[in-house]
Amino acid sequence: MNVPPPVAATAAPATTTAPPVSPASPASTAVPAPAASQAPILLSGPDVGPLEEEFVLAAMRSGWIAPAGPDLDAFEAEVAQRVGVGHAVGLSTGTAALHLGLLGLGVRPGDVVLTCTFTFAATVNAILYCGARPVFVDCDPETGTMDPELLEITLRDLQTGWESVGAIIPVDLFGKAADYTRIVPLARAHGVPILADAAEALGAEHAGVPAGAWGEAAAVSFNGNKIMTTSGGGMLLTDDAGLAARARHLSAQARQPVAHYEHCEVGYNYRLSNLLAALGRAQLRRLDEMIARRRAIRRRYEELFAEVPGTRILGAAGADSHDNAWLTPLVVDPSATGWDAHQLGAWLARDAIETRPLWKPMHLQPVYASAQAEVTGAAQRLFEHGLALPSGSVLSDADVARVLERIEEFLDAAR
């Protein structure tokens, strides 16, 4: 077989952030530089154009440059309406939204917060910012989202041991909402609030309910590689007016509403700027078309790999088909294919096509090595045998054709 040995995809350019290549991954060595004639194809580059320029320029000319103003107010109201919640608080990052969401739910130092091990570090870092203790729950191997059965077992064991469980953070993965129809009743039965990490899932739905509307609160991200972007930014979504007001207060350095600077507690500099909110307003108007484009790209991958035994698109066979298709994650069974996902990534990297391994599970990260983890091995297998393929709505038809052609060349070589 003429497939090259496992090597890493090229590093992501500064305009995009993606699941990181782990030093422990089989895809960790360097690859030759791509040919100069080939323009890079990014995993999920920002999709901005004339409408975004118009909105940002108007905000600049309005004079509202500081992290407050009419575009921020409007952006919060428009996202809240889109998701179907009562309140939205625009923040500097999705991580800030998770942090303030946990504080608003009353999570205290020493509390346990359960979350999925198959996620990005930001989910866990927010737990640690509160002084709480993360406990990792493995994922459903078919979807990559939190395993409800394992969650129930873990909740029961923790509460039997008199642990104080402050919150559950399910993670909406690669644009697929978690199985909230099973997770929400479990959480309610055990008296534990839910903060949904919907960073990757704006515009997706589960059981007819938009991502971001499940649980007591939810966090979304507008990072540069997300389904829609404000360059950097995030938002806390909730129906709880008190929780929203608390987050808004803390995000502005917890300043008291008096003429002088008065502070009764520690706050944070977490507010989203008015300029970035203007960018977000334009992106929100284009959200449906960007989702449609990503779904169309995913369908092309599904059609191609449907003919390749031992491969599948993660989550595609689930009952909930209302994903936003943020990324298309390919999972490979090397025993059936004769090649692994990282070999495909290396092949594409030679043509300046960016791919990334799927999330390295949090319980395998050195920084969280001491954390409790209830695992089945599902997340580890997805990390070892998965690859995120170029999925951005900004990809042209020619870009998509180039990626598919190179994949077909790889498959021909493998045969």
N, C-alpha and C positions, 0 to 999 in steps of 0.2 A: 504494500500500500504506500502511496506517495504522499501521505499526509505528514506535515512537519511535526517535530516534537513539540510538547506543550510549552508555549511562551506567552508573555502577557500582551494584552492590547496596549496600544500607545496611551500615555497619560492624557487625561482630559484637559483640553484647553481651559483657560481661565474663565471662559464664558459659561461653563457648565459644571455642575456638581453631580456626582453619580456614586453608586455603590463602590466603595474603595477596593483596590486590589490588595489583598492581604499578603504580607511577607510569607505567610505559611501556605499560600495558595499554590497549586501546581502551575499557575499562570504568572509567576513572579519574576522571570528573567526577561531581559531586554530583547527587543526585536529590531531588525534593520530599519533604518529610516525609510519612510514611504517615498515613492517617486515624487519629485518636485512638481510634476505635471498634474498630479491628482489633488484636487481640493479636498480637504478633510470633510468627512461626513460624521457629524456629532451624534452622540447617543440621544440627546434631548435638548437641543439648542433653543434659545428664546425665539419666539415667533412674534416679532413686532414690525410695525409698518406705519403708513401715513396717519392712521387714526390715532395711534399712540403718540406720535409726534405732535399732532394737533392738540391733544388733551394736555400734554406736558407743557407745551409752549403757552397755552392759555393760562395754565396754573402759574407759570413763571411771570407772565405779564400781569397777573392779578395782584402780585406782590405778596402772596401767601407762600413764603419760602420756609418758614419755621414749621416744626412738627405739630401743626394744628391748622385748621382752616376749612373752608367749605367743601373742598374735594375729599378730605378725610371724612367729614361728616356724611357726605353723600355716598362715598364708597362703603362705609359701614352699613348704611341703610340699604344699599342695593344688594350687598352680599347677604345680609340678613333676610331680605325678601326672597332672594334666589334660593336660599337653603330652606327657608320656612321657619326661622327662629325669631324670637322677639328682640334679641340684642346681639350686636357684634362690636368688638373692640379691636381696632387696628393697631398692630404692634410691629416692632422692628424685625421679628423673626417668628417662625412657627415654634421654635424652642421657648421663646418668651411666653407664647400663648400656653404652652404646656405647663410652664413654671407657675404662671399666675392662675391657671386653671386649678392646679393642685392646691395652691394656697387658698383659693376661693372655696374649695371643697373642704377645707379644714384639715388638710394633711399636715401632721406635726412631726418633729424630729422623733425618730424611733418607730414611726408607723411603717407598716408593710404596704407596698404598692405592687400589685401584680401587673406584669406586662408580657408581651410576646417576646421570645428570644430572637425571633427572625425579624429584625428591624434595624434602623440606623441608631447610632449612639445618642443622638439628640433626645430620643424618647427616654432613655435611662438617665442621661445627665440631668434632665429636669427633675427627676425623682430625687437625685442626690443633692440638688440645689436646696431642696426642702429639708434635708437632713433625714429623709426617709430611707427605707431599705428596699431595694428592688428584689423581687422574686420572679424568676423567669419561667414562663410556661411555653411549651413547645407548640408547634403549629400543625394544622391539618395538612398532610402531605399533598392533597389535591389542590388546595387553594393558597397555601402559605400563610393564611391568617390563623389567629389563635384557635387552638383546639378546645371547643367547649367542654367536652367530657373531661379532659385533663384539668381544665380550669375549675370545674366543680369539685374534683377530687382534691385539688390543691387548696381551694377555699375551705373545704370541710376540715382538712388536716390542720390548716393554720388556725382556724377558729377553735378547733378542739384543743389546740395547744395554747389557747388564751392569747394569741397574737392579735394586735390591733391592726386590722386591715383598713387602710385609709381610702384606697381607691383601686379601681381596675382601669388600666389603659389598654384597650384593644387597639390594634394597628390595622388601618386600611392599607393593604399592600399592593404596590404597583398599579394603583387605580381600582382595586377591588375592595369594596366594603367588607368588613368582618361579618361573621354570622350573628348579627345582633338579635335576630329573632330567637336565638337560643341563649345568647350571652346575657341579654337584658333581664329575662326572668330569673336566671341564676343569681345575678347581682342583687336583684330586689329581694329574693328569698333569703339572702345572707346579709341584707342591710348595708350593702357596699355601693357607693356611687361610682358612676362611669365617667371618665374623661376620655373621649374618643380621639385617638391620634389619626385625624383625617388629612394629614399633611399632603398625601399623594393622591387624594381621591375627590377633590372638588369637582362636582358635576356628575359623579357616580351616584348610583342608588342601590339600596338593598330593600327588597320587599316593598317597593314603591315609595320608600322614604329616602330623601337625599342624604348622602354622606355629609356629616357635620350636624345633622339634626338628631342623631341618636345619643342617648345618655343625658346626664345632667349638664354636660358641657362638651365642647369639641374644639380642637385646634386644627387650623389649616395653614398651609405654607404657600408663600408666593416667591420662593427662591427662584434663581435664574433658570433652573432646569425643570420647573414644575409645569403642570398643565396650563396655567397662566401665571404671569410673573409681574412683580413690581420691582424687579432687580433683586431686592432683598425685602423680606417682610412676611407677616403672618397675621392671623386674626383668631381671636377667641370668640366662639359662638355659643349662645346659651339662651334659654327661655327664662332664666333666673335673673330678675332685675338687680337684686342685691349682689349677686356674684359678678355681674357685669360692672356695676358701679365700683365694687371693690377692686377689680382688675384695672379699671380706668384710673382710679386713685393711685394705686401702687405703681402703675406704669409711668406716672408723671412725678416721680420722686416723692410720692406720698405728701405732697405739699398741701397744707391746709388752706381753705378758701378765705384767706384774709389778705390785707394789703401788703404786709411784710412777709418774709419767708419764714414760715412756721412749720415745723415737722415734729410729729409725735411718734413716728416709727420709721423704720428703714424702708425706703422705696427703691425704685429702679428706673433707669432711663430707657424705657421700652416702647415709647410711642412711635407709630409710623409717621413719616413725614407727609406733608400735604402734596409735595411734588410726586412722590412715589404712589400715593393714593390716586392721583390723576392718571398715572400710567395704568394702575389697576382698573380704574373705571373703563378705560378703553379696552383693556384685555377682557373684562367681564362681558362686554358687548359682543366679543368675538368668541366667547368660550364654546358655544355650541358648535360652531364651525371647526374650531380646533379639535374638539373631541371627535367630531365626525371624521376628520382627516386621520387622526390616530387610529380610530377603529378601522378605517379603510386599509391603513398600512398593516395593522394586525391581521386582517383577513388575508392579505397577500402571504404573510408568513404561515398562517394556518393552512392555506391551500398548498403551499410548497411542502411543508413538513407532514401533511396528512399522508403523503406517499412514502414517508421515511420511517420504517419500523424502529421503535425504541426512542422516539422523540415525541414531545408533547409541549404545548403552550400552557404554562402554569395557570390554573384557574379557568381555562377555556371550557372545560367540560362541566363546570358547576351549574347549579340550578339558577343562579342569579347572573343574568347576562348583561346587566346594566352597568358595566365597568366604564371608566373613562379612558381606559387603554393608555394610561400614562406611559408605561413601558411594556414591551412585549418580552416576557421572560421565557426562554427556551430551556427545557429540562431534557437531558440526554441520559439514556441507559447505555453505557459503553459496552456492556456485555452483549447487547443486541445490535449496536451500530458498528462496533469495531473502532470507534473514535470517541473522544470526549469533547465536552463543550469548550474547553480551553484551547484545544487544537483548532477548532473553528474560529475562536476569537483571534488566535495568532495569525491564521490565514487571512482574515479580514483586515487585521492591522497592517499587513504588508501593502494594502491598497488604501491606507489612511481612512479606514472605516472603524469608528470607535465602538467597542463593546465593553461590557464590564461583568465580572462575576456577580452573582446575586449576593445579598447581604451575608456577611460572616456572622453567625449567631452570637448574640451578646454573651452567652455563657462561655464562649470560647475566646473572648477578648481578654487579654492580660489585665486590663484595668478593672474588669469585673470578675476576676477569677474566684474571689471569695464569696460571691453572691450565691444564694440558694437557687437551684434550677431544677425544675421538674420536666425532664426531657424524654423523648422517645427515639431521638436520632433523626426525626423528620427534617428539621431545619438544617442540620449538618449535611444531610444528603443533598438537599436542594442547593446549598452553598457549593458543595463539591462537584455537582453535576449540572449546574445552571449557568445561563449566560443571558444578560440583557442585551437585546438587539436594538439597533437604531429605530427610534419610534417618534421623533419629533414632528409636530404638525408643520414645521417650516421646511421639511424635506420635500424637494421637488419630485415629480414623476421620474425624472432622469436619475435622481439620487436613489430612489427606491429601486429602480430597475438595476442600477449598478450593484447595490447590495445583494439583490436576489440573484443576479448573474454570478457574482463571486461565490455565493453560497452554493449554487448549482455546480460551479467549477470544483469546489471543495468536495461535494458529494460524489461527483464523477471520479475525482482522484481517489476518494476513499473506496469506491467500488472496485 
